[in-house]
Amino acid sequence: MQSKQLQDEKERCESEYNRGNYKDAIDLGLRLIQNPDFIVDKKSHSFVLNVLGNSSMLRSRFSDAISYYDQACQINLEIDNKEGLAAALGNIGLAKQNLADFTGALDFYEKAIAINEQIGNKRFLAINLGNVGIVFARLPDYAKALDYYEKAMKINIEIENEDGLASNFGNIGLIYLDQAEYDKALDYFQKAIAIHETLGNKKGIGSNLGNIGNVYLLTEDYEKGLDHHFRAIAHYEVIGNMDGQANSLGAIGSIYGKQKNYEMAIKSIQRAIEIAVESESLFISMNCYYNLSELYEEVGDHKQSLDAFKQHIAIKERIQSDDTKRQAILFDQKRALEEQEKENQLKLARLEEQEKLLHNILPMSIADRLLKHESFIADYYTSVSILFMDLVGFTDLSSKVKPKQLVYILDTIFSRADEIIDRMGLEKIKTIGDGYLAVANLTSEVDQHQIVTAKAALDILSHLSTCTFDLPEELQDEEWMQHIPPMQVRIGIHTGDVVAGIIGKNKFVFDLWGDAVNIASRMESTSQPGKIHVSDTFASHIIHDSEFQLIPRESIEIKGKGMMNTFWLENQK
């Protein structure tokens, strides 16, 4: 049992790390691991070594980080802590990757992935797969890189790991940047920044600010490029991240060069090289030497230009050697074989589940993917329309009629709704009690899906207003009809982005998640009998269609969103 003083120092070390004070975290951690009384507790010792490794990594001290992680590996092996061992192995891989030792990085990622798959640690598995993607991007093999990024992103969506998603977005943006698809690159960088800002991740913010700065550099908007790189450096300086500073200083030098300010350009890139050499960031050094070579050529200093270009080539050959590429290919082939083996085992284990699957109501494309044994189905949809509906007075009705009669009423109403939904091209997602959820433009593309959804909602209201219940003879009795009031529904609609996927093991359920789903649900719960309540966002997509009439409603309080402007949707009179 550690003394309270040692426990307090460990908590202070962790606190400084979490606050981004990496230098202070390192100072506290070094004191602790040099204390014989502290290192007796091997779990605490391993924890602090990881803090030291992470802090060193974020300060671009990659060799130091490897040393700390290696010590953590030895302790975790000794105490049989597989999760800690996998984390340390993966971190060594990342440090080696930053040192441009891609062969070594892949070796450690392979070990980490094997353990994380064995123990089911999806968060660390996603990190490992994303980092493997970075290796392929650096070689460069963009197709393979995207493949690994997408695998990582699927897991991060499943476990709702926002930090991991931000990293995936930023890395995918870099591929689009390298392929000159600047609008797509900007979109992904901005998504990444939004998440990093929410999480307070200064390195992530700085990295993506710098990436956006590079977009502006390549699109010749130099003032915006400089602004974003200087802002990136400000974030890097706070946490002492050297390779980030070097990267942005190199880009700033390139911008000055484009502006013909050669003195400032050369000075900035030389400073970037100094920092990159100090932090052993070979990839940044390689790019900086190439840019420096071009600048010297511009000013007519051919000797300096040639010397810089030789440095660039020497580093490039080291980073992108044939041996490294062969190792990457072998790694990917081995992963593919392992995944194929798992898929084959999954086919054998899930034969009975396939039969059950046929009895579940799923969108056709989702059912096809399940039948092909896709182990995890989760997709992001940028624009869908969501319709919620529920029956008015259903709770009271359920206390007055027999169970079978109640189910018959529900079946009659929802079957009518199903017919309209199917005819209009929407997809029914599920029913919950007397509630009904449908969506347009999810797994099947629907042109002008907001207009289609509005028409479907109006059609449902119209048909249900004349709905009759011809109870089968075996369920009829003399009193049941007197308990059936005119049936009315409330409908709420919103449009936006969602995540949709399969959950469950023994019985699959296809469902939606996201802010847009919550708002659509609020539209329904604050609607009124016989009315369709739509959000301002949804209304903006159909306001110019002459078939519809949108009647403004007083601003209402929507739980979790505050005051919102909403509308009643009706047919144009």
C-alpha positions in Angstrom: 0.0 0.0 0.0 1.5 3.3 -1.1 1.7 6.3 1.3 -0.8 9.1 0.8 2.0 11.4 -0.3 3.0 9.1 -3.2 -0.6 8.5 -4.2 -1.1 12.3 -4.3 2.0 12.8 -6.4 0.8 10.1 -8.8 -2.6 11.9 -9.1 -0.8 15.2 -9.6 1.3 13.7 -12.4 -1.9 12.4 -14.1 -3.6 15.7 -13.6 -0.8 17.7 -15.2 -0.8 15.3 -18.2 -4.6 15.6 -18.6 -4.3 19.4 -18.5 -1.7 19.4 -21.2 1.2 20.4 -18.9 3.5 17.7 -20.3 6.8 19.1 -19.0 5.4 19.2 -15.5 4.0 15.7 -15.9 7.4 14.4 -16.9 9.1 16.1 -14.0 6.7 14.6 -11.5 6.8 11.2 -13.2 10.6 11.0 -13.2 10.6 11.7 -9.4 8.1 8.9 -8.8 9.9 6.2 -10.8 13.1 7.0 -9.1 11.5 6.4 -5.7 12.0 2.8 -4.5 8.9 2.9 -2.4 6.7 3.9 -5.4 7.9 1.3 -7.9 7.1 -1.6 -5.6 3.5 -1.1 -6.8 4.1 -2.4 -10.3 0.7 -1.3 -11.7 1.3 2.3 -10.5 4.8 2.1 -11.9 3.5 1.0 -15.3 0.8 3.7 -15.3 3.4 6.5 -14.6 5.7 5.1 -17.3 2.9 5.4 -19.8 2.2 9.0 -18.7 5.9 9.7 -19.2 5.8 8.0 -22.6 2.7 9.9 -23.7 4.0 13.2 -22.5 7.4 12.7 -24.2 5.6 11.7 -27.4 3.5 14.9 -27.4 6.7 16.9 -26.9 8.2 15.1 -29.9 10.8 13.3 -27.7 10.2 10.0 -29.5 13.4 8.1 -28.4 12.6 9.0 -24.7 9.0 7.8 -25.3 10.2 4.4 -26.6 12.4 3.9 -23.5 9.5 4.6 -21.2 7.0 2.4 -23.1 9.6 -0.4 -23.3 9.9 -0.4 -19.5 6.1 -0.4 -19.2 6.0 -3.5 -21.5 8.4 -5.4 -19.3 6.3 -4.6 -16.2 3.0 -5.5 -17.9 4.5 -8.8 -19.1 5.5 -9.5 -15.5 2.1 -8.8 -14.0 0.2 -10.3 -17.0 -1.6 -7.0 -17.8 -2.6 -7.6 -21.4 -4.4 -4.3 -21.9 -1.4 -2.4 -20.6 1.0 -4.4 -22.7 -1.0 -3.8 -25.9 -1.2 -0.1 -25.2 2.6 0.1 -24.7 3.3 -2.0 -27.8 1.1 0.2 -29.9 2.7 3.4 -28.5 6.2 2.1 -29.3 4.9 1.5 -32.9 3.6 5.1 -33.0 6.9 6.5 -31.7 8.9 4.4 -34.3 6.5 5.7 -36.9 7.3 9.3 -36.0 10.9 8.4 -36.3 10.1 7.1 -39.8 11.0 3.5 -38.8 8.0 2.1 -40.6 9.2 -1.5 -40.5 9.6 -1.3 -36.8 6.3 0.5 -36.4 4.4 -2.2 -38.3 6.1 -5.0 -36.2 4.8 -3.4 -33.0 1.4 -2.6 -34.4 1.0 -6.3 -35.4 1.7 -7.4 -31.8 -0.6 -4.8 -30.3 -3.4 -5.6 -32.8 -3.2 -9.3 -31.9 -3.6 -8.7 -28.2 -6.3 -6.1 -28.6 -8.4 -8.4 -30.8 -7.9 -11.2 -28.3 -9.1 -9.1 -25.3 -11.7 -7.2 -27.2 -10.2 -3.7 -26.6 -11.9 -1.9 -29.5 -10.7 1.5 -28.6 -7.0 0.6 -28.8 -7.6 -1.6 -31.8 -9.1 1.4 -33.7 -6.0 3.4 -32.8 -3.7 0.7 -34.0 -5.5 0.3 -37.3 -5.6 4.1 -37.9 -1.9 4.3 -37.3 -1.2 1.5 -39.8 -3.2 3.6 -42.2 -0.7 6.5 -41.6 2.2 4.2 -42.5 0.6 3.3 -45.8 -0.2 7.0 -46.5 3.5 7.9 -45.9 4.8 5.3 -48.4 2.5 6.4 -50.2 -0.3 3.9 -50.8 -3.5 5.9 -50.4 -5.9 3.1 -51.2 -4.5 0.9 -48.4 -4.4 3.9 -46.1 -8.1 4.6 -46.7 -8.9 1.0 -46.1 -7.4 1.0 -42.7 -8.8 4.5 -41.8 -12.3 3.2 -42.6 -11.8 0.1 -40.5 -10.7 2.3 -37.6 -13.6 4.7 -38.2 -16.2 1.9 -38.1 -15.0 0.8 -34.7 -14.9 4.4 -33.4 -18.4 5.0 -34.5 -19.5 1.7 -32.8 -17.9 2.7 -29.4 -18.7 6.4 -29.8 -15.0 7.4 -29.5 -15.0 11.0 -30.5 -11.3 11.5 -30.2 -10.7 8.5 -32.5 -13.2 9.8 -35.0 -11.4 13.2 -35.1 -8.1 11.5 -35.8 -9.7 9.5 -38.6 -11.3 12.6 -40.1 -7.9 14.4 -40.1 -6.1 11.5 -41.7 -8.6 11.1 -44.4 -8.4 14.8 -45.0 -4.7 14.5 -45.6 -5.3 11.9 -48.3 -7.7 14.2 -50.1 -5.2 17.0 -49.7 -2.4 15.0 -51.3 -4.8 14.1 -54.2 -5.7 17.8 -54.7 -9.3 17.4 -53.7 -9.3 20.5 -51.6 -13.0 20.9 -50.8 -13.2 17.4 -49.4 -9.9 17.9 -47.5 -11.3 21.1 -45.9 -14.5 19.4 -44.9 -12.7 16.6 -43.1 -10.2 18.9 -41.4 -13.1 21.1 -40.1 -15.0 18.1 -38.8 -11.8 17.0 -37.0 -11.2 20.5 -35.5 -14.8 20.7 -34.2 -14.4 17.5 -32.2 -10.9 18.4 -31.0 -12.2 21.8 -29.8 -14.9 20.1 -27.8 -12.4 17.7 -26.2 -9.8 20.5 -25.7 -7.1 18.6 -27.6 -4.6 21.2 -28.5 -2.4 18.9 -30.6 -5.4 17.8 -32.6 -6.5 21.5 -33.1 -3.0 22.6 -34.1 -2.6 19.7 -36.5 -5.8 20.4 -38.4 -5.2 24.1 -38.4 -1.9 23.4 -40.0 -3.6 21.1 -42.5 -6.1 23.8 -43.4 -3.2 26.2 -43.8 -1.7 23.8 -46.3 -4.9 23.7 -48.3 -4.8 27.5 -48.5 -1.1 27.3 -49.5 -1.9 25.0 -52.4 -4.9 27.1 -53.5 -2.7 30.2 -53.3 -4.7 32.0 -50.6 -1.5 32.9 -48.8 -2.8 35.2 -46.1 -5.3 32.5 -44.8 -2.5 30.0 -45.1 -0.2 32.1 -42.9 -3.0 32.8 -40.4 -3.8 29.1 -39.9 -0.2 28.1 -39.5 0.6 30.8 -37.0 -2.5 29.7 -35.0 -1.4 26.1 -35.2 2.1 27.1 -33.8 0.4 28.9 -30.9 -1.4 25.6 -29.9 1.8 23.6 -30.4 3.9 26.0 -28.2 1.4 25.6 -25.3 2.1 21.9 -25.1 5.7 22.0 -26.3 5.0 19.9 -29.4 8.1 20.3 -31.6 7.3 18.4 -34.7 4.0 20.3 -35.1 5.9 23.6 -34.8 8.5 22.4 -37.4 5.7 21.3 -39.8 4.0 24.7 -39.7 7.3 26.7 -39.8 8.2 24.7 -43.0 4.8 25.6 -44.5 5.2 29.2 -43.5 8.5 29.2 -45.3 6.9 27.8 -48.4 4.3 30.6 -48.3 6.9 33.3 -48.0 8.7 31.7 -50.9 5.5 32.0 -53.0 5.3 35.6 -52.0 8.9 36.1 -53.2 10.1 36.9 -49.7 13.0 34.6 -50.0 15.0 35.7 -47.0 12.1 35.0 -44.6 11.3 31.8 -46.5 14.8 30.4 -46.1 15.0 31.5 -42.5 11.7 29.9 -41.6 12.5 26.5 -43.3 16.0 26.4 -41.8 14.4 26.9 -38.3 11.9 24.1 -39.2 14.8 21.8 -40.1 16.6 22.6 -36.8 13.5 21.6 -34.8 12.7 18.6 -36.9 16.3 17.3 -36.5 16.1 17.9 -32.8 12.8 15.9 -32.5 14.0 13.3 -35.0 11.1 14.0 -37.3 12.5 12.6 -40.5 9.4 13.0 -42.6 9.2 16.7 -41.9 13.0 17.1 -42.5 12.6 15.4 -45.9 9.8 17.8 -47.0 11.7 20.9 -45.6 14.9 20.0 -47.5 13.0 19.7 -50.7 11.4 23.1 -50.3 14.7 24.6 -49.2 16.3 23.2 -52.4 13.7 24.9 -54.5 14.1 28.2 -52.7 17.9 28.2 -53.2 17.3 27.5 -56.9 14.9 30.5 -57.1 17.6 32.8 -55.7 20.3 31.3 -57.9 22.3 29.5 -55.2 22.7 26.3 -57.1 25.3 24.7 -54.7 23.0 25.2 -51.7 20.1 23.9 -53.8 21.9 20.8 -54.7 23.1 20.1 -51.1 19.5 20.5 -49.8 18.2 18.2 -52.5 20.8 15.5 -51.7 19.6 15.7 -48.1 16.0 15.3 -49.2 16.8 12.2 -51.4 18.9 10.6 -48.6 16.0 10.8 -46.1 13.4 9.8 -48.7 15.3 6.7 -49.6 15.6 5.8 -45.9 11.8 6.4 -45.3 10.4 4.9 -48.5 12.9 2.1 -49.1 11.9 -1.1 -50.9 12.4 -3.1 -47.7 9.9 -0.9 -45.9 7.4 -1.2 -48.8 7.8 -5.0 -48.8 7.3 -5.1 -45.1 4.1 -3.1 -45.4 2.8 -5.4 -48.2 3.6 -8.5 -46.1 1.8 -6.9 -43.1 -1.3 -6.2 -45.1 -1.3 -9.7 -46.6 -1.1 -11.3 -43.2 -3.9 -9.1 -41.9 -6.0 -10.0 -44.9 -5.4 -13.7 -44.3 -6.3 -13.4 -40.6 -9.5 -11.5 -41.4 -10.4 -14.1 -44.0 -9.9 -16.8 -41.4 -12.1 -15.0 -38.9 -14.8 -14.5 -41.6 -14.8 -18.2 -42.4 -15.1 -19.0 -38.7 -17.9 -16.5 -38.4 -19.8 -18.1 -41.3 -19.8 -21.5 -39.5 -20.7 -20.0 -36.1 -23.6 -17.9 -37.4 -25.6 -20.4 -39.6 -28.4 -20.5 -37.1 -28.3 -16.7 -36.7 -28.8 -16.3 -40.4 -32.1 -18.1 -40.2 -33.2 -15.8 -37.4 -32.0 -12.8 -39.4 -34.6 -13.6 -42.2 -37.3 -12.9 -39.7 -36.1 -9.5 -38.8 -37.4 -6.5 -40.7 -34.4 -4.7 -42.1 -33.6 -2.5 -45.1 -32.7 -4.8 -48.0 -29.1 -3.5 -48.4 -28.5 -4.0 -44.6 -29.9 -7.5 -44.7 -27.6 -8.3 -47.7 -24.6 -7.1 -45.8 -25.5 -9.2 -42.8 -25.9 -12.2 -45.0 -22.4 -11.6 -46.3 -21.2 -11.8 -42.7 -20.2 -8.2 -42.3 -19.4 -8.3 -38.6 -20.1 -4.7 -37.9 -22.5 -2.5 -39.7 -22.5 1.2 -39.0 -22.6 4.0 -41.5 -22.7 7.8 -41.5 -25.4 9.5 -43.6 -25.0 13.2 -44.3 -28.7 14.0 -45.1 -31.8 12.1 -44.3 -35.4 12.9 -43.3 -36.7 11.4 -40.1 -40.5 10.8 -39.5 -41.8 10.0 -36.0 -45.4 9.1 -35.5 -47.4 8.0 -32.4 -51.1 7.2 -31.7 -53.1 9.7 -29.6 -54.9 8.2 -26.6 -53.4 4.8 -27.1 -52.6 4.3 -23.4 -56.2 4.9 -22.4 -57.4 2.6 -25.2 -55.2 -0.2 -24.1 -57.0 -0.4 -20.8 -60.4 -0.8 -22.5 -60.0 -3.4 -25.1 -58.7 -7.0 -25.1 -55.0 -7.6 -25.9 -55.7 -9.2 -29.3 -58.1 -6.4 -30.3 -55.4 -3.9 -29.3 -52.8 -5.6 -31.5 -55.3 -5.7 -34.4 -55.8 -2.0 -34.2 -52.1 -1.3 -34.1 -51.5 -3.7 -37.0 -54.3 -2.0 -39.1 -52.9 1.5 -38.6 -49.2 0.6 -39.0 -49.9 -1.6 -42.1 -51.6 1.4 -43.7 -48.5 3.5 -42.8 -46.2 0.8 -44.1 -48.0 0.8 -47.5 -47.5 4.5 -47.9 -43.9 4.5 -46.7 -43.0 1.7 -49.1 -44.8 3.4 -52.0 -43.1 6.7 -51.4 -39.6 5.1 -51.1 -39.0 5.6 -47.4 -37.8 2.9 -45.0 -39.6 1.9 -41.9 -37.0 1.5 -39.1 -39.0 0.3 -36.2 -42.1 0.5 -34.1 -41.9 1.0 -30.3 -45.3 0.4 -28.6 -47.6 2.9 -30.4 -44.7 4.8 -31.9 -43.5 4.5 -35.5 -40.1 5.6 -37.0 -39.4 5.9 -40.8 -36.6 7.6 -42.7 -35.9 8.7 -46.2 -32.6 8.7 -48.1 -30.9 6.3 -45.8 -29.8 3.0 -47.4 -31.8 3.8 -50.6 -31.2 7.1 -52.3 -34.3 9.3 -52.5 -34.2 12.5 -54.6 -35.6 15.5 -52.8 -36.2 13.4 -49.8 -37.6 16.2 -47.7 -40.4 16.7 -50.2 -41.1 13.0 -50.5 -41.2 12.7 -46.7 -43.6 15.6 -46.4 -45.9 14.0 -49.0 -45.8 10.7 -47.1 -46.7 12.3 -43.8 -49.7 14.1 -45.4 -50.8 10.9 -47.1 -50.6 9.0 -43.8 -52.8 11.6 -42.1 -55.3 11.5 -44.9 -55.6 7.7 -45.0 -55.8 7.3 -41.2 -58.6 9.9 -40.9 -60.8 7.4 -42.8 -59.4 4.2 -41.2 -61.9 1.6 -40.2 -61.4 -1.5 -38.1 -63.2 -4.6 -39.4 -62.4 -6.9 -36.6 -62.2 -10.6 -37.5 -65.2 -12.5 -36.4 -63.3 -14.5 -33.8 -62.2 -11.3 -32.0 -65.5 -9.5 -32.1 -67.8 -8.9 -29.1 -70.7 -6.5 -28.5 -68.8 -3.9 -26.6 -65.5 -3.5 -28.3 -66.5 -0.9 -30.9 -67.9 1.5 -28.3 -64.4 1.8 -26.8 -62.8 2.8 -30.1 -62.6 6.6 -30.5 -61.7 8.2 -33.8 -58.0 7.3 -34.1 -55.6 10.2 -34.6 -51.8 10.4 -34.8 -49.1 13.0 -34.1 -46.3 13.3 -36.5 -42.9 15.0 -36.2 -40.3 15.5 -38.9 -36.7 16.8 -39.0 -33.8 16.4 -41.5 -30.1 16.1 -40.8 -27.2 13.7 -40.5 -27.3 10.4 -38.6 -25.4 7.3 -37.8 -27.2 4.0 -38.6 -26.3 0.5 -37.9 -27.0 -2.9 -36.5 -26.9 -3.7 -32.8 -27.5 -6.9 -30.9 -26.1 -10.4 -31.1 -28.9 -12.9 -30.8 -31.5 -10.7 -32.4 -30.4 -7.9 -34.7 -31.9 -4.5 -34.5 -31.3 -1.7 -37.1 -31.5 1.7 -35.5 -30.5 5.4 -35.9 -28.6 7.7 -33.7 -27.7 11.3 -33.7 -28.9 14.8 -32.9 -31.2 14.8 -35.9 -33.1 11.7 -34.5 -33.5 13.4 -31.1 -34.9 16.6 -32.7 -37.4 14.6 -34.9 -38.5 12.8 -31.7 -39.0 16.2 -30.0 -41.1 17.4 -33.0 -43.4 14.4 -32.6 -43.7 14.7 -28.8 -44.6 18.4 -29.0 -47.0 17.9 -31.9 -50.8 17.9 -31.6 -53.4 15.3 -32.6 -54.0 15.2 -36.3 -51.0 17.5 -37.1 -47.6 17.3 -38.6 -44.9 19.3 -36.7 -41.7 20.0 -38.6 -38.5 21.8 -37.7 -37.3 25.0 -39.2 -34.5 23.1 -40.9 -36.9 20.7 -42.6 -39.3 23.5 -43.5 -36.5 25.4 -45.3 -36.2 22.5 -47.8 -39.8 22.4 -48.9 -40.9 26.1 -48.4 -40.8 26.8 -52.1 -42.9 23.7 -53.1 -46.4 24.8 -54.1 -48.0 21.6 -52.8 -47.3 22.5 -49.1 -48.5 25.1 -46.7 -46.2 25.9 -43.7 -47.9 27.6 -40.8 -45.5 29.1 -38.3 -45.9 28.0 -34.8 -44.9 30.1 -31.8 -41.3 29.4 -30.7 -41.3 26.4 -28.3 -38.9 25.0 -25.8 -37.3 21.8 -27.2 -35.7 19.7 -24.6 -31.9 19.8 -25.0 -32.0 22.4 -27.8 -33.7 25.5 -26.2 -36.2 27.7 -28.1 -36.8 26.6 -31.7 -38.9 28.0 -34.5 -41.2 25.2 -35.9 -44.1 24.9 -38.4 -47.3 23.0 -38.9 -47.2 21.2 -42.3 -50.5 21.1 -44.3 -51.6 20.6 -47.9 -51.8 23.8 -49.9 -55.4 24.9 -49.9 
